[in-house]
Each structure stands twice: as C-alpha cells, then as structure tokens.
C-alpha cells in the first residue's frame, strides 16, 4: 500500500493487522484531513473497519485508526486509544512542514 500526502509519496512501515488488511481491500482511498489539536491531521475513512484499540503513546509519524472509521497522522506526540496502522519514516521537522497546516489530502493506493 502506498501513501501520499498532498501528492508527496511517503515511505511507510505498515502494521500487519486486520485493520490494515481491510483498508487495503478498499483501495484507492482519498481522505480530506483537517488539523486537530496542534499535533495531528485527521479525517473520516468513509467506512468502518475492524479495530483492536489500545491505550498508546503516539509519536511523530504514527498513523492510527480512530474509532474504527477515521485515520489520524501525527506530527507531535499524544496519547489516546487507537489501533496502530503504520509509521511514516520522516523526521519531526519534515512531518511538521508536511502536516502542520489547516488541511491535507491523504491518498492510499495499491502497490
């Protein structure tokens, strides 16, 4: 699965779990995301998938499923109950430059 944000293709280490498998089956997916809380971009997936939420500390670059039907991408640290989907291999400075804006377009496509 390939991720691009605002047209920039990113290297992601995807988790091997049922949530990621379900998302892969629905590709391609485009999500209009909005900044939230000064630490993430989040947006509706448009459908629900299996989730295995746990309380976790997230770090810049983490991609998570929230509530079974939304995706969040972090450029700062936070903690909440999520299902981990993957991690973007960029520095925090690069993530801030990419994500700290009112909105972004998050696109998932097949390999």
N, C-alpha and C positions, 0 to 999 in steps of 0.2 A: 504494500500500500504506500502510495506517495502522497506527501503533504506539501501544499504550497500556501503561503500566506501573502496576500496582495501580489500574487504572481511569482514570488520568490520560492523556489523549491528548496526544501529543508531536509536534512538528514535526521531521521527519527529511529530510535530503538523502540519498536513496538512490543508490548507485552504479549504473551501467549495465553490469552484467556477468552472466555465465551463472549465477552462484550466486544473485543476487537474482532473476533470471528463474525459476529452478527453485523458489525459495521461494514466489514469487507464485503459481505453479501449484498449490501445496499448501494455499493459504489456505482457511479460517482456521486459525491455529496458536496454541496456548496452551502456554507453557513455564513450569514452576515452576523458578525460578532460585535459586541459592544464592550468598552472598557468598564470594569466594575471594581470599586474599592481601592484603586491605585495599585493593584497587584496582579490583575488578570484581564484577559479578554474572554467573554463567554457568550454562547449563543445556542439556540434550540437546534437539536438534531433533526427534528421533524417527525420523529417516531421514537418508540421506546425499545430498549434492548435489555437483555439480561444484565444484571449488575451484581457485584459482590462487594458492596460498600464496607469500608473500614475507616476508622478514625486515623488520619495520617497527617504528617507534616509534609507539605509540598515545597519544592524548591524551584527556582527559575528554570524553565524548560519543561517542567512536567505538564503532561496532557492528561486530563481526567474526565471521567463521566460523572455528571452531577444529576442526581435524581432519576437516573435511568434514561433521560431524554434531552440532556444538554451536555455540551462539551466546553471545558474551560482550559485555557492555556495560560501558564503563569510566567510573569517576568519578575516577580518578587515572591518572598516566602509567605506562606499562610498555613492554616490548619483547618480541617473540616472532615466530614465523612464523604469519601469519594470511592470510585473504582478507578484504579490506575490503568491508563491506556498506553502511555508511552512517554518518551522523553526526547526533546529536541537537543541536538548537540551543538549549542551555541553558548557563548559567554553571556553573563548577565547584561553587560553593556550592549551587546548585539541584540539581545531579546528586548531590552528597553527601547532601542531605536526602532525595532520592528513592531512592537506591540503597544507601547505607551502613546496611544492616540485615541480619539473618540470611537473609531470603529475600524475593523479589518475584515477582509474576505478570506475565509478559511476553506480550502478546497482539498478533498481527498479523491484520489483516482487509483485505479488498479496499476499493478507493476507494468 
